[in-house]
Amino acid sequence: MLEFDGFQGRRRLAASLLAAALVLAPALAVAQQAEPAIQAPAAIPDPKPIQPAQSQTAPLASLALAAQFAGDRRPIRSGLVWRILSETADGTPPRIVARSTDAEPVFSLEPGTYLLHAAYGFASGTKRVTLGPQGLRDQVAISAGGLSLAGSIGDAPIAPAQLSFSVFVPLQGNSEGRLVVDKAKAGELIRLPEGTYHVVSTYGDSNAIQRADVKVESGKVTDATLHHRAARVTLKLVASPGGEAFAGTAFSVLTPGGDVIREAIGAFPQVILAEGDYVLIARQEGQVHSRDFKVESGLDRDIEVLAK
């Protein structure tokens, strides 16, 4: 009985283990399917060498320039101002990319289309060029000349400091149509486009004025002297001829018609007047004194008013 009982116990244990195995088998199968397979690590490729970035700036080309007079093709050696403007494809206004005051400048620029502008005083020349990688040498022609002005009274030159000049371009019969140069000094080289100009010369600061038309030719300097008919007078209020001048006197110089030409204050102010007839009025301490006088060209003298 004991052996039988042991055998029966072993049979029941084996049956229990078999039943447990049958229950766990489906769960193990599902677990094996859900578990991800472990993949071998992928091979990492060797890094490629980094190429250096290439420059985006185009190589520069040489642009060598010179200017010449349009008339005789002689080179212009001084007085030039160069401006180089670049043209754009989008239609925006050209912009200045380079400047120079050299007579024969050399620029280093990117290849492209440029507008050259060469100024010679009040004259200028322009030209459009295309600069290639091989460089370019070119010239600009300017139709211009020079004008040098002076003044005299008879054969005696007038000191440059006492002269000033204005230069006009005549327009439609008006000799002073357009002012080109104002208050130019004697002996100054004025660079102008080729053409005819009206020059006004003022001697002193009153009415001693002369005018002339002058022609400026390309490649040449025109020397023009304007001849004045005037004189310098010294104004005095005195008690007797040749006496000491009264200080603080107010003077007025008038034409015979009453137009005021010049006013001055002092003991003996000096005035430059064109030749002609004048009236001098002197005011001092509430008293008014006057006299007529005449100015003769080239005759500098004292004009005395007697205090009565």
ZAVEX-824376 format. One record per residue (C-alpha): residue in three letters; x, y, z. Coordinates in pm, whole numbers, plus 32768, in hexadecimal, padded with zeros to 4 digits. Example, Ala and Ser with C-alpha at 12.3 -4.5 7.8 and 13.67 -1.06 7.14 Angstrom:
REM ZAVEX-824376
ala84CE7E3E830C/ser85577F9682CA/
***
This chain:
REM ZAVEX-824376
met800080008000/leu811D80E68050/glu81C280A07F02/phe807780CD7E51/asp803E82177EFF/gly8199828D7E9D/phe8166822A7D37/gln801782D57D29/gly80B184107DBD/arg81C084127CB7/arg80BD83E87BA3/arg7FF6850E7C28/leu813185E97C37/ala819085937AD2/ala803285E27A5C/ser803B87327B0B/leu818C878E7A6D/leu810C872D7914/ala7FD388017940/ala80A5892E79AE/ala818989017881/leu806088FD7796/val7FD98A407835/leu81268AFF7824/ala81878A9776C1/pro80A18B947607/ala810D8CB576EB/leu827E8C6C76AC/ala82428C647536/val81958DB77541/ala82AE8E487615/gln83B48DCC751D/gln82F88E7273FD/ala82D48FC274B8/glu84438FD9751B/pro850290A47410/ala86259004736C/ile8774909B73C7/gln881491257289/ala8984913B7258/pro89FF92A77255/ala8A12934070F7/ala8B67939C7075/ile8BB39516708C/pro8C4A95986F46/asp8D8F965B6F54/pro8D5097D96F4F/lys8D9798866E05/pro8E9F99996E0D/ile8E099AFD6E19/gln8E569BC66CDF/pro8EC09D336D1C/ala8DBC9E336CAE/gln8E159EDA6B66/ser8E2AA0586B5A/gln8CFFA1086AC0/thr8DC8A2416A5F/ala8E1DA25B68F2/pro8F87A2A46894/leu8FD0A419686E/ala903AA4B46726/ser9109A5EB66DF/leu9065A723664C/ala9165A82A65DD/leu90DFA97D6572/ala9155AAC464DC/ala90ADAC026459/gln90F4ACDD632E/phe9075AE206298/ala8F71ADE1618D/gly9006AEDF609D/asp9173AE83606F/arg9177AD3A6133/arg9283ADBB621E/pro9287AD06636D/ile91FDADB9649E/arg9309ADB065A9/ser925CAE5366D4/gly9114AED26761/leu9055AD8C672F/val8F5CACE66818/trp8EFEAB8067BA/arg8DC3AAC96826/ile8D76A96067C9/leu8C09A8F867DA/ser8B86A79467C4/glu8A50A74266FB/thr894EA654678B/ala886AA55B66DE/asp8738A5B667B0/gly8723A719672C/thr878DA7C8686D/pro8863A9036845/pro89D8A8C76816/arg8AACA8E7694F/ile8C0CA96B6975/val8D01A85169B7/ala8E4EA9086990/arg8EE1AA686985/ser9032AB006933/thr90D9AC5168F3/asp9201ABBA683C/ala923EAC1E66D3/glu925AAAB06668/pro91BCA9D86778/val91B8A85C6781/phe908EA7B26829/ser9064A6466895/leu8EFAA5E3685C/glu8E24A4B16824/pro8DDBA47066B3/gly8C9CA5156640/thr8C09A64C659E/tyr8C6AA7A0662A/leu8C26A90F65E3/leu8D5CA9EB65E5/his8D3AAB596647/ala8E65AC45662E/ala8E2FADA866B1/tyr8F17AEC06643/gly8EA4AFF16705/phe8D49B0476681/ala8D7AAF636552/ser8D5FADEA654A/gly8D60ACB5646F/thr8CB1AB686498/lys8CD8AA1263FC/arg8C43A8B5642D/val8D38A793642C/thr8D2CA61B6461/leu8E47A5986539/gly8EADA43064F2/pro8F8CA34765BF/gln90B5A3A764E7/gly909EA5186551/leu906DA6556485/arg9123A797642D/asp9048A8B463AC/gln9032AA30637F/val8F24AB3863B2/ala8F14AC6C62D0/ile8EB2ADB96370/ser8E53AEEB62A4/ala8EDFAFF3638E/gly8FD5B10F63B2/gly9053B20364B4/leu9002B36F64FC/ser90E7B45C65BC/leu9065B5B9660B/ala9106B704666D/gly90B1B8756680/ser9160B9BE6639/ile9133BB356634/gly91DEBBAC64FA/asp9327BAF164F1/ala9338BAC7666B/pro92CAB97366EB/ile91D5B9686809/ala923DB8A5693F/pro9194B74F6938/ala910EB77E6A99/gln903DB8A76A23/leu8F93B7E66909/ser8E85B6DE68F4/phe8DEAB63967C2/ser8CA2B592676E/val8C80B4B1663D/phe8B32B4786590/val8AB3B39D6476/pro89DCB472638B/leu887DB3E76354/gln8786B4576246/gly8811B5B2621C/asn8848B5E96392/ser89BCB61963CB/glu8996B5C0653C/gly88B8B4946500/arg8959B39C65F0/leu8A64B3D766F5/val8B83B2DF66DB/val8C92B37567B8/asp8C60B47768CC/lys8D6DB54B6974/ala8E93B4B768B9/lys8FE4B5556901/ala90D3B5F4680B/gly91D7B5016788/glu910BB3D167F0/leu90F5B2C266E4/ile8F86B28066A1/arg8F49B13865E9/leu8E16B151650B/pro8D6DB09363F1/glu8DBFB1176298/gly8CDFB23E623E/thr8C9CB3B4625F/tyr8C6CB45463B4/his8C08B5A7643F/val8CFCB62A6548/val8CA8B7396646/ser8DD0B7D966F9/thr8D9DB8A2683B/tyr8EB0B98B68B5/gly8E7DB9D86A25/asp8D21B9BB6AB9/ser8C61BAD86A17/asn8C09BB1F68AB/ala8D57BAEB67FB/ile8CE2B9D06716/gln8D50B95E65BE/arg8CC1B84F64DC/ala8D45B78563B8/asp8CF8B64E62EE/val8E12B55262D5/lys8E39B40B621A/val8ECCB2D462B4/glu8F69B1DB61C2/ser8FA9B06D6209/gly9109B025627D/lys916AB195629D/val9182B29563B3/thr90DCB3E26360/asp9173B512640F/ala907DB6346427/thr90BEB78B64C0/leu8F98B8726500/his8FEEB9E664F7/his8F43BAB66602/arg8F05BC2C65FC/ala8F02BC7F676C/ala8FC6BD1D6886/arg8FEFBD0B69FF/val8F75BE376AC5/thr8FA3BE876C36/leu8E7BBF376CDA/lys8EB5C0446DE2/leu8DF0C1436EA8/val8ED8C2646F03/ala8EBBC3BE6F9A/ser8FA2C4526E94/pro904CC3D16D56/gly915FC2DE6DB0/gly90F4C2DB6F1C/glu90CBC1B77008/ala8FA4C0D36FC0/phe8E87C0B670B8/ala8E64BF5B7150/gly8D1BBE9F7151/thr8C94BF437018/ala8B86BE8F6F51/phe8BB6BEB06DD8/ser8AC7BE656CBA/val8B2FBE656B4C/leu8A0EBEA16A5C/thr89E0BEC768E7/pro8960C017686A/gly880BBF706854/gly880FBF1769C6/asp8862BDA269B7/val893CBD336ADB/ile8A81BC966A60/arg8B44BC6A6BA4/glu8B2BBCB76D15/ala8C48BCBD6E0F/ile8C9ABD356F6F/gly8DE9BDB46FEB/ala8EE2BECF6FE1/phe8F5FBE856E80/pro8EC7BD4C6DE0/gln8F40BCE56C88/val8E50BC906B6F/ile8E90BC0F6A0E/leu8DA2BCAF6914/ala8D6EBC9E679E/glu8DC0BDE066E9/gly8CA1BED866E4/asp8BEFBFE667AA/tyr8B81BFB86914/val8AECC0696A42/leu8B90C0396B96/ile8AC7C06B6CD4/ala8B72C0736E2A/arg8AB4C05F6F75/gln8B5CC0B370BD/glu8AC2C110720D/gly896FC1587172/gln8A00C2377064/val89E6C1E36EF1/his8AEBC2586DF6/ser8B04C20E6C81/arg8BC7C24E6B44/asp8BD6C1D869DB/phe8D0CC12C6954/lys8D8BC0776823/val8E4DBF316806/glu8F4CBF1066EE/ser8FD4BDBB668C/gly9124BD6D672A/leu912ABEAF67FA/asp912ABE51696C/arg90EFBF7E6A51/asp904CC00B6B8B/ile8EE9C0946B7D/glu8EBBC1946C91/val8D71C21F6D12/leu8D8CC3686DCE/ala8CCEC3796F16/lys8C12C4C66F19/
***
